[in-house]
């Protein structure tokens, strides 16, 4: 436990340092935030640092090593120091403006840092009861990270399809590798620390957004500081821990997963609570679909793109809200002044020479938005598109609210801003996109009419028979009913009191979230899964919908609390009590999901195992575990190693995943997805089988030369998979460099 504690403190100290280095930038871009965007300095730091390493590695200008990574960080530090801290017109900015900001905001900054540390420790502690990098997508995620760690340049090699590079969105895995390399934490530990950090960043970043949403409307009304913290915590809870109404099934007789029934049609059996409830069902409730949400992701612990991207998602939303705040703050100032000749808005940041022109927006801010959107695309492609859409909506509504544009449709400057945004987005994705080949094969229309099915395809649009899945309304309400109960309460409140233009940002979030929920009821992106053809489309869209609705819900509840506190005459008291009668049980239902999920996955938190994610191998595959340790200590670079090929979500691919050494073929279905067709990985299945089983030396040598195989691995799974395994030929063309019980590694000598 002491060793784990030191690893956690090491990781935290690195993130603390990164946040401090980038804090002057968040002061710049979050001028009206109550906390000056402190927590987002950490997220911005890992984005900029990782992208710099990625860009230099892709251009083959700087190899990815620990020394080079630290050197780049020092260059960034010096640049920020000289630009924002050291000299500004012969004045010490650190002594003056930044010092004043820190002196004014030190309490909230310290509070958020402590909150970050506490939540980091909290989830690391939870993870220590089930740290295994095993099951679901973990072999893939860990393999990506290990491949990147062994890479000098990019793109990183695909461990399961030598000699090609990864054809998937792996920037989040690169971020993990960068932090792993700089901190010098072993990857089997850093995997779990990264998950814990993502949890922590999500909680505190959501707290910051929730707090600032309330701070924005409370400035003139001078609400108590308690409401800001309440708003922050309730928002953080919804985003990080919130479930859905599916938890109510814990009190009813279990249903068939193939044919889910409304709970009111099932027998009420409260005595089954909590043992009868299977928590993954809340993410697979609508048949043949996936609709996950963050707490499920934290529990099952896949370090996958949609999880790695959450901090960048929250950074984007925070940046857009900062723009939104600044726009209305400036409009408020303009209303108090006489005519102003120059319409350049500075927001009390003259010392940084930061003029945020609304509209057009400051060029550097548009570039930053394009950069973060590019980061999201390279981490989880759907998110890039989703938040590009959200950005368009925010800019559009600000355009329409601007005084000089009220009587116009859209201005030239607006389109110029959009062009700059898209151009910067494309530019920053280039180091990734020039090597990436998209594997979606079209956009399918659900329940297409017969005449379109006969046509089959028009451009990218597909019209396929037997592709007519829709979600019953009652199931959608089980999944999202809590949010829309609050949404309708919100609209009733603002209709009754008076619409506040400052509510517009939350209204935009609600609107985009609702659109995302209904898109997979109309169309789907074509992939390789025949029965689950809309599963991935729904998954990627509603995951972001859940986050945005959670952020909105924290704001809505805080507004209702304020409404309730502003005098409780008889009529209002009745309204509030009636609302609470519904809200309290609804809130309890969505709040108990973590109880089921955490206890189920982590064994009721009974056996502490530590943060070592590969230690399980010592029990499950002891010989493999020793071989993996030996490989990681003695084999450098990325020579090709032959191991048994197998199906996805099995234990095959364990050697390549745990070492980062590429093999001929790993998880077949994954490669089928990434390469776009089964025809590409299919021939390799027989080649691997032939290589293990043939006695023909010529055939063996031909395949070895074709894939430049340097090592042959023979272990328990290889012997199980290939019953006719012929080891004699390997003795002729290689030598044993590792042997333990029945496990051997041959080094090829041709």
N, C-alpha and C positions, 0 to 999 in steps of 0.2 A: 504493500500500500504506500509506503514511503517513496518508493521508486516512481510509482504512478503520480504521486503528488508533485514530485520534482519535474516530471514531464509536463504536467498541467501548468505549473508555474513558468516553465521554460516557454511554452506555447503562448501563455498569457503575456509574458514580458515582451515577446516579439510583437504581438498585436498591439500592446500598449505603445511600444516605440514607433510602430508604423502609424498609429493614430496621431501621436504627438507631431510627427514629421509632417503629416498632411493636414493637420488642424487649421493652419493658415488658409488653406484652400477652401475648406468647408466654411470658415468664417466669411470668405469671399462669396461663396455661392448660396449660403443660407443666411442672408443679412437680417431677416426678420424672424428667424426661428428663436424660440425662447432659449434653447440650448446651443444655438449657433451651429447646429448640425454636428455636434461633437462625435456621436457614435458613427456617423456616416464617413468620418475621416478614415476609419479602419477599413471600411468597404472600398472607398475610393483608392486607398493605398494598395490593397491587394490587387485591384483591377489594373492600376497604372503600372505597378512593379511587374506583375505577371505578363502584361501585354508587352512591356519593354523587353523582357527576356524572350518572349515568344517571337517578337518581330526581329530582334537581333539574331536569334537562332535560326529563324526561317530564311533570313538573308545570308546566313553563314558568316556573319560578322563577328559573333561572339559565342563560343560554346557554352552550353548550360552546365556550369560548375558552381560549387558553393562559393568559391572566391569571387568569380565573376558576378554572381548574383548579389553578393554583399557589396562589391565595388559599384555596381549599378545603383544600388540603394543609396550609397554614399554620394554618388553623383546627383541623384534626385534630391537628397537632403541639402547638399550645397546649393543647388539651383534654387530650391524653395527659400533657403536661408538668405541668399543674396537678393532674390526678387522681392520677398515679402517681409523679411525679418531684419536684415542687416541695414541696408541703405535705401532710403526713399527721399531723394532730394536733400541729401546730406543730413537726414534726420534718422535717429534710431527708432525704427518702427516698433521693435520689441519693447523698448522702454516706454513708449507712449501708447499707441492705439491698441496693440495686441495685449499689452499688460493691463490696460483698462478693461478690455473685454474679459480677460481671465479673472481679474479682480471682481468684476460684476457677476460673472457667471460661474465662479469656481464651485459653488455648492451643487448646482445641477450637473456640472461636468464630473465632479467627484462622485455624485450619486449614480450617474450612468456608468461610470467606470466600475464602481463597486457592484452595481447590478449586473454588469457584464461578467465580472469575475465570479459572482455567486451563481449565476445561471450556467456558466461554463463548468464550474465544479459540480453543480447539480446534475447536469446531463452526463458528464463524465462518470459520476458516481453511478447513475442508472446504467450506463453502458457497461460498467465493470461487472455487472451480474450476467451479461451475455455479450461478450466482446467479439465473438467468432466472426471472422470474415468468410462466411460460408452460407450458402443458400441464396435463393432469388438472384439478384443481379451482382452480388458482391464479387464473384470471381472476375467478371468483366471489369467492374470499377477498379478493383485492386490491380488487375492486369494492366489497365491503362496507366495507372499511377506508376507502377513499377517500370513499364516501358519508357515512360517519360523520364523517370529518374535515371535510366541507363542511357538516355539519348544525349548526344552532344548538340545536335541540330534538329530542326523540325521540318516537316511534320514527323511525329513519332511513329514508330513502326507498329503495325498491327500484330499483336502477339499470336493471333490465331490464323494468320494468313500471310506468311512470309512470301515474298519480300515486300509486299505492299504496305502502305502507311494506313493509319486509322482513318476509316471513312465514316466518321461519326462526330458528334459535337463533344469535343473533349477539353474545351478550355477550362472548365471547372476542375477537371482532374489535373490540368496543368497548374492551376492555382494551388491545389493540394500539394503537388510535387515541389513547387517553388517554396512554400512554407516549410515543407519537410526538409528540403535541402538546406535552407538558411538556418533553421532551428537545430538541425542535426539530430532530429528525433527519428528513430527507426520507423520505416513505413508501416509496419504492422502495429505500431502504436499511434502514429500520426493519422491513420485511417479513422480511428475512433475519436481522436482529438479534433479532427476536422469536423466530424459529425456534431460533436459537442459544441464546437465554435459556431457552426451554422445555426444550431439551436439558440445559442446565446445571442448571436447577432440578430436573429429573427425576433427574439423577444424584445431586446432593447431598442432595435430600430422601429419595431411596431409601437413600442412605448413612446418613442420620440414623435412619431407621426401622430399618434392619438393625442398626445399632449399638445402638440402644435396646432392640430385641428381645432382644439378647444381654445388655445391661446389666441388664435386668430379672431375668434368671435367675442373674446372676453376682454380685449384691450380697453375698450371704452367703458364697458359695463363694470369692469374691475371685480370680476368674480374672485372668490377666494382661491388661493393657490392649491387648496385641497382638490378642487374640481379638476385642475390640470393633471394632477397626479392620478386621480381616479380615472380620468379619461385615458391616460397613458396605460395604466395597468389593465383596465378592462379591455382595451384594444389589443394589448399584448397577449392577454389570455385568449381572446377569440382567435387570433391568428395562429398562436403557437400551440394551444391546448384544445381548441374548440372541436367538437364533433358535430353530429347531426341527429335528427330525430330517430334514426335507426336504433339507437340505444334502448328505445322503449320495448323492442323485441326481447330484451332480457327478461321481461316479466310475463312472456307469453310462450305457449308451446312452439317449439322450433318448426320452421317451415322448410319446404323443399327449395334448395337453391335454384333448381331449374324452373320452379314455378312459385315465386314469392307471392304471398297473400297479404292483404291489408291486415294489420294487427287486430283490428276490430272483428275480423272473421276468425281469429284464432282463440283458443282457450286461454283464459287468464290464469297463469300459474305462478304467482309471486314467490312460492316456495323454491322455485328453480333458481332464483336469483342468488348469486351471479354466475353459477357454474354452467348454465346452459347456453350462454352467449358466446358466439365466435366472432371476435372483433373484425376480421377481414371482410365479413359479409357487408359491413357498412360501406365498403369501397367497391363492391361487386353486386349491388342490390338490383339494379336494372340489368336484365339478362343480356349476356354477351357484351357488356360494357365495363369500363373502368372509370371510377369517379373518386379518386383519392383526395386527401387533404393533408396538411402538414403534420398533424400529430401522428397519423398513421406512418408517415415517412420517417419521423424521428424514431418511432418504435421499431420498425422493421429494418431500419439502418442501411438502406442501399445508398451509397454515395453516388447517386445518379444525377443526370443533368437537371431535372426539374427541382431537385433539392439543392444542388450546388448553386442554382441561380436565384434562390429566394432573396439573399441579401442584395443582389444587383437589382432585382425587381423592386424591393423596398427603397433602394437608393433612387431609382428612376421616379417612383411615385413621389418621394420626398422632394426631388428636384423640380418636378412639375408643380407640386404644391408651393414650393418656394417662389417659383415664377408667378403663380396665382396670387400669393400673398403680396408680393412686391407690386404687382399690377394694381391691386386695389389700395394698397398703402399709398402708392403714388397718386392715384386718382383722388384719394382723400386729401392729399397735400395740395393737389392742383385746385380742388374746390375752395381751398382756403386762401388762394393767392389770386392776384390779378393776372392779366395776360402775361404769358411767358413766351418770349421770342424763341428760345431754344428748347425743343421738346426732347432733350436728352436727360434721362432720369438717373440720378446717382445713388440714391438710397443711403445717404450718410456713409458712403465708403470712398470719399475723395482721397483718403490716404492710400487707397489701393488703386486709384485711378480706374475704378470699375464702374463703367456707365452702362447700365442695363436699359437699353432702349426698347420700350414696349409701345407699340410695335414699330419698327422691326426690333427683334431681340438682339441683345449683344451677341456678336459673332462668336466669341469664345464660349458662351453658354450653349449656343446651338451645336458647336463642335463637341462640347462635353456630352450633350444629350446623344448626339450621333455616336460618340465613342461608347457610352454605356449601353446603348441599344445594340451596337455591334458585339460588345462583350456578351450580352444576353443571347444573341443569335448564335454565337460560337459555343455557348454553354448549353443552351436548350432552344433550338431554332424557333419553335412556336412562340416563345416569349418575345423574341425580337419583333415578330409581326404584331403580336397582341399589343405591346407597349408602344410600337410605332403608331398603331391605331389610336391608342389613348392619347398620345402626344398630339396627333392631328386634332382630336376633339378638343383638348384643352386649348391649343393655339387658336382653333376656330372660334370657340366661345369667347376667348379674350379679345379676339379680333372684333367680334360683334358687339362686345361691351365697350370697346374704345370709343371715346367721344367723337373722334374725327372719322370714324367708320360707320356710325350708326345708320346713316342714310345710303350706304353703299352695299353692294353685294359682297364682294371681296376685293381687297386692294392688291396692287402689284407687289407691295412689300410683303404681304402675307405669303404669296406664292414664292417669292424670293427666299423667305425664311424656310419654307418647306423644301425647296430645292437644295439649299445649303445643308439642311438636316439630312436629307436622303443621300446627298453626295458624300457627306462625312461618314454616314453609316456604311455606305458601300466601300469607301476608301479604307476604313478601319477593318472591314471584314476581309479585304483582299488577301492578306497573308494566309488566311484560312480557306477562303472560297476557291482560290486558284487550284487547290489540291483536292477539294471536296467535290464529290459527284452526288447530287441529290438522288435519293432512291424512291421517292414518291412517284407513282406512275400516272397520276391524274386526280381529278376532283369528281367524285361520284355524287349523283343526285339520288337521294332516298325516295323510294316509291315512285320511280319515274313512270310516266304513262307509256302504254304499249307502243305508240308510234315512235317515241324516242328510243325505247328499248330496241326496236327494229333497226334504227339508225346506228345505235351502239356508242358512237363517239363523235363529238364535235369539238375540235381543238383539244383543250385539256380536259373537257367535261365528258364524264362517262355515264352511260345509262345502262345499268346492269339488271338483268332479271333476278328475282328472288332477293333483292337487296332493299327490303322494306321493313326496317326496324324503327319503331318510334317508342317514346317513353310515355307510359300512362301518367296523367297529371298527378294522381295521388302519390306515385312514386317520386316524382320531382318534388312534391311538397314534403315528403319524408326527408329528402336530402337537403332541401333549401327552404323549407317552410319557416324555420326559425328566423332566418334572415328577412324573409318577406313579411313576416309578422311585424318586425321592426321597421321595415321600409314603409309599410302602410301606416304604421303609427307615426312615422316621421312625416309623411306627406299630410296626414291629418293634422299634425301639430303645426306645420308651417302654413297650412291652409287656414287654420283657425287663428293663429297669432298674426302672421304676416310673413310673406316670403322674404327671406334675407338673402341678398345677392351672394353673401359669403357662404351660403349653403351650396352654391353651385358646384364646387369641386366634388363634394360628396355625391351630389346628384349625377354628375358625370361618371363617377365610379360605379354607381348603381346601374346606370344606363348601359355602360360597357359590359358589366358583369352579366346583366340580363341577356344581352345580345350573345355573349359567349355561351350561355346555357342553352340557348335555342338554336345556335348554328348546327350542332350535331343532330338536331332533329330534322334538318333539311339536307345537309351535305356531309360528306366524309372525304378524307384524303386516302386514296387507294394505297394499300400496302399488301403484305403477303398473307395476311390472316383472313381466310375465307369466311368463317362463321362470326368472327369478331371484327368485321370490316369497319365499324365506326368506333371501336373501343379506344384506339389511340387518339383519334380526333377528339372524342369526348374527354378523355383523360387530360390531355394537354390544355384544353380550353377551360374546363370547369375547375381545374386546380387553381388557375389564376383568378377565376371568378370567385372562388372561395376566399382567397386572400383579400381581394378588393371588397367583397361584401363584409368580411370580418373587420376590416379597417373602418368601413362605413358604420358598422353596428356599434363600435365603441363610441363613435361620435354621436350617433342617434341616442343611445342610452344616456350619455352625458347631457344631451340637450333636454331629454325628458326629466332627468334629475333636476336640472335648473328650473324647468317649467314647474315641477312639483314644489320646489322650494320657494317660488315667488308667490307666496300667499295661497293658502288652501281654503278658499271659500267653499261653501257646501257643494256646489255643482262640480267644482274642480276636484274636490275630495272624492266624490263618487266616481268621476272619470278615472282618476289615478288608481283608486282601489280596484275598479273593474279591470283596468289594464294589468295591475299586479297579479290578479287572480289567474290570468293567462300567462304572464311573463314568468313568474316564479317556477311553476312546473316545467315550462318550456326550457328555461335556463338550466334547471337541474338535469333534464334529460340530455341536453347537449354537453353538459359538463362532466358527466360520469363516464364518458367514453374512455378517457385516459386511464381510468381505474381498471377497466377490463383489459385494455390493450397492454399496458405496462406490466400488470401482474401476469398476464398470459405469456407474453414473450420473454419476460425476464424472471420467470419462475418465482413469482411472489417476492422477489428481492431477498432470497434466502441464502444463496451461496455466492460469496464474493470471489470473482475470478481474476480481477485486474483488467488492464487495458490491452494486453497482448492479444491481438486478433488472430494469430496463427498458432497459438499454443494448443488449440483443440486437435491439430494435426498429430500431435505427439500421442494422443489417445486413439484417434481414428485411423491414421496411417503413419505409424511411428517411423518406419523406414523412409517413407517419403519426406517426413519432417526433417530427418537427419540429412537427407540428400539435398533438400532445399536450403538448409543452413549452409551446407558445404558449397553448393553452387554460388550462393550469394556472397560467400567469403572468397572463393577462389576463381570464379569465372567473371571476366570483365568484358565490357562492351555488350554487343547483342548478337553473338553467334547463334545460329539456328540449332535448336534441339528437337529431336523427334520424340514425341510422346503419343499415346493413344488418342485418337479422335473420338468424340462422343456427342451425345445430344445436349442441347442447352438445358441449363438448370440441373445438371448432374455434377458429379465430382471429377469428370473428365476435364482436362485443361488445367488441372491443379498445379502442374509444374510451371508452365508458362505464366500463369496468373500470379503465382507466388514469387517468381524470379524476374519477370520482365523479359525473358528470353523468348524470341518468336519460334513458333512451330509451324508445321506444314498446314495443319487444319485443327482448329479447336472446336468451339461450339458451332455446329453446322447451321442451325436455324438463325443464329445471330449473323453469321456471315452471309447467309441467304438474304436477310433483311438489308444488311449494309451494302451488299454488292448489287442488290436490285433483282437478282434472278437466281434460282437454284442451280442453273446450268453452270455457273461459275465455280461454286465450291464443290459440286457433286463429284467431278472426276478425282478430286483429291482424296475422297473417302477410300476408294479402291487403291490409290497409290500408297497411302499410309498402311493399309492392310497388306498390300503386296510387299512393302518394305520390311514389315515385321515377319511375314510368313514365308516368303519365297526362299528357295535355296540357291537360286540362280544369281551368281555374283555379278554378272553383267547387268542384269535388270536392277539389282540393288545399287550398283555404282551409278547407273544412269539416273535413277531417281535422286540419289544423294547429290550428284552434280547439278541436276536441274534446280534443286532448291538450296544448294550450297549448305547441306547439313553438316554440322561439325561434331554434334554429340548425339548419341542414341541413349534414350532412357528406357530402362526395363524395370518395371515395378509391379505391384499387386494388380492394378487395374489393366496394365498391358497384358499380363498373363491371363486375366479373366476374359478380356475382350478378344484376344487372338489366341485361340486354343491351339493353333498349329505354329505358334511362334518359334522361329528358327534362329537361335542365338549363335550357332556355330559360325555363320558367315561374318558376323560382326567381329569375331575374334581374329579373322583373317585380314580385315581391313581397318582394324582399330585396336586400341588397348584399353583395358579397364582402368579408369582413374578414380572411381569410387565404388565401393562394395560394402553393403551392410545387409546381412541375412540374405534374402533373395533379391534385393534391389541392387541394380548395377547401372553405372554410367560408362559408356564407351566413348572414347575420343577417336574420331575418324582420322586415319592416316592414309591418304591416297597419293 
